[in-house]
């Protein structure tokens, strides 16, 4: 859900910025190209790009969570008196 939320919000901001700055010379695009398209179409196409950008967001967070679980489980095993062998 966070990935979708971040992707849609990024697409909305990116579409607004692109439409506002389409006439800048460094963008090398014609402002008329974006003025003719529907804002919903631009947001939809940019949301797809943002989903691809954030596709590593979930696996990285899962790896961090997995390492935290291993760390705490190791601490619990270290404190467990029943696991000690003379």
Sine and cosine of phi, psi and omega as CSV:
sin_phi,cos_phi,sin_psi,cos_psi,sin_omega,cos_omega
0.00,0.00,-0.63,0.78,0.02,-1.00
-0.90,0.43,-0.62,0.78,0.01,-1.00
-0.89,0.46,-0.67,0.74,0.02,-1.00
-0.92,0.40,-0.68,0.73,0.02,-1.00
-0.88,0.48,-0.73,0.69,0.02,-1.00
-0.91,0.43,-0.63,0.78,-0.02,-1.00
-0.92,0.40,-0.70,0.71,0.00,-1.00
-0.93,0.38,-0.69,0.73,0.01,-1.00
-0.91,0.41,-0.62,0.78,0.07,-1.00
-0.90,0.43,-0.61,0.79,0.01,-1.00
-0.92,0.38,-0.64,0.77,0.02,-1.00
-0.90,0.43,-0.72,0.69,0.00,-1.00
-0.91,0.42,-0.68,0.73,-0.02,-1.00
-0.92,0.40,-0.63,0.77,0.01,-1.00
-0.91,0.40,-0.68,0.73,0.04,-1.00
-0.89,0.45,-0.68,0.73,0.01,-1.00
-0.91,0.40,-0.66,0.76,-0.01,-1.00
-0.91,0.42,-0.67,0.74,0.01,-1.00
-0.92,0.39,-0.65,0.76,0.00,-1.00
-0.92,0.38,-0.54,0.84,-0.09,-1.00
-0.95,-0.32,0.28,0.96,-0.04,-1.00
-0.92,0.40,-0.42,0.91,-0.02,-1.00
-0.99,0.10,-0.10,0.99,0.00,-1.00
-0.92,0.39,0.62,-0.79,-0.08,-1.00
-0.91,0.40,-0.54,0.84,-0.03,-1.00
-0.95,0.30,-0.29,0.96,0.03,-1.00
-0.98,0.21,-0.42,0.91,0.03,-1.00
0.81,0.59,0.71,0.70,0.09,-1.00
-0.68,-0.74,0.41,-0.91,0.00,-1.00
-1.00,0.07,0.80,-0.60,-0.02,-1.00
-0.88,0.48,-0.47,0.88,0.01,-1.00
-0.92,0.40,-0.45,0.89,0.02,-1.00
-0.89,0.45,-0.65,0.76,-0.01,-1.00
-1.00,0.09,-0.38,0.93,0.03,-1.00
-0.95,0.32,-0.42,0.91,-0.04,-1.00
-0.99,0.11,-0.37,0.93,-0.06,-1.00
-1.00,0.04,0.44,-0.90,0.04,-1.00
-0.97,0.26,0.63,-0.78,-0.02,-1.00
-0.88,0.47,-0.58,0.81,0.02,-1.00
-0.91,0.42,-0.60,0.80,0.03,-1.00
-0.91,0.41,-0.67,0.74,0.00,-1.00
-0.90,0.43,-0.69,0.73,0.01,-1.00
-0.90,0.43,-0.64,0.77,0.01,-1.00
-0.90,0.44,-0.71,0.71,-0.01,-1.00
-0.93,0.37,-0.61,0.79,0.02,-1.00
-0.96,0.28,-0.48,0.88,0.07,-1.00
-0.89,0.45,-0.61,0.80,0.08,-1.00
-0.88,0.47,-0.64,0.77,0.05,-1.00
-0.91,0.41,-0.66,0.75,-0.01,-1.00
-0.93,0.36,-0.54,0.84,0.07,-1.00
-0.90,0.44,-0.65,0.76,0.05,-1.00
-0.91,0.41,-0.58,0.81,0.02,-1.00
-0.92,0.40,-0.66,0.75,-0.06,-1.00
-1.00,-0.01,0.21,0.98,-0.07,-1.00
-0.92,0.38,-0.35,0.94,0.06,-1.00
-1.00,0.02,-0.07,1.00,-0.04,-1.00
-0.88,0.48,-0.73,0.68,-0.05,-1.00
-0.95,0.31,-0.74,0.68,0.00,-1.00
-0.88,0.47,-0.59,0.81,0.01,-1.00
-0.92,0.39,-0.67,0.74,0.01,-1.00
-0.92,0.39,-0.55,0.83,0.06,-1.00
-0.93,0.38,-0.61,0.79,0.04,-1.00
-0.91,0.41,-0.65,0.76,0.04,-1.00
-0.90,0.44,-0.69,0.73,0.03,-1.00
-0.89,0.45,-0.65,0.76,0.02,-1.00
-0.89,0.46,-0.68,0.73,0.02,-1.00
-0.92,0.40,-0.59,0.81,0.05,-1.00
-0.91,0.41,-0.65,0.76,0.03,-1.00
-0.90,0.44,-0.68,0.73,0.03,-1.00
-0.88,0.48,-0.66,0.75,0.00,-1.00
-0.89,0.46,-0.74,0.67,-0.02,-1.00
-0.94,0.35,-0.60,0.80,0.06,-1.00
-0.90,0.43,-0.61,0.79,0.07,-1.00
-0.89,0.45,-0.63,0.78,0.06,-1.00
-0.91,0.42,-0.66,0.75,0.04,-1.00
-0.91,0.42,-0.64,0.77,0.03,-1.00
-0.92,0.39,-0.57,0.82,0.02,-1.00
-0.93,0.38,-0.59,0.81,-0.02,-1.00
-0.99,0.11,-0.18,0.98,-0.07,-1.00
-0.98,0.22,0.90,-0.45,-0.04,-1.00
-0.95,0.31,-0.51,0.86,-0.05,-1.00
-0.94,0.35,-0.28,0.96,0.00,-1.00
-1.00,0.01,-0.03,1.00,-0.01,-1.00
-0.99,0.13,0.72,-0.69,0.01,-1.00
-0.86,-0.51,0.81,-0.58,0.02,-1.00
-0.94,0.35,0.00,0.00,0.00,0.00
